Amino acid sequence: MSGVDSIELPAWARVNEKRRAHIARVTALLDRWAAELHISHDEARAWHDAGVLHDALRDAPETELRALVHDGSLPTQILHGPAAAERLARAGEGRVEVLEAIRWHTVGNGAWARTGRALYMADFLEPGRSFARADRAFLASHLAHDFNGVFRQVVRHRLEWSLREGNRLYPETVSLWNDVA
């Protein structure tokens, strides 16, 4: 069974095959790091579940996302995280660190526990992305030796890209930077 086939998404998930492959790569990276770091079974499960579910609504129509997220100030491209977290909470997911990791995985959040930080890095460092492959592979390979240092570098890379592209910086993103700077 390939990694893509082994990803079990809930019936309400809205993902195409390309997105499913991304989810499988993110989850594989989180699973690898969890093993390398020898974290507890419960934390490893939280990382795995956050990886599987972070983009579960990435390909959902905007109307479906907005029906779950009542913050009209959020742009469409980041609604999938808050919508998936809301859907999971309604279904009984009680692990705050998983919900918050999924909710803010696109923009970051300074109040995150380690699960959110790991997901943020895996989403950026997964090997299927086409930019800065060597640099990202290097960071991914060093995470188990310097979790906080790699996290700071990923935050810096993502902020630099947002600023270069003229994208909005969300309060959660600024809070994240202030937490690691």
Secondary structure, 3 states (H helix, E strand, C coil): CCHHHHCCCCCCCCCCHHHHHHHHHHHHHHHHHHHHHCCCHHHHHHHHHHHHHCCCCCCCCHHHHHHHCCCCCCCHHHCHHHHHHHHHHHCCCCCHHHHHHHHHCCCCCCCCCHHHHHHHHHHHHCCCCCCCHHHHHHHHHHCCCCHHHHHHHHHHHHHHHHHHCCCCCCHHHHHHHHHHC
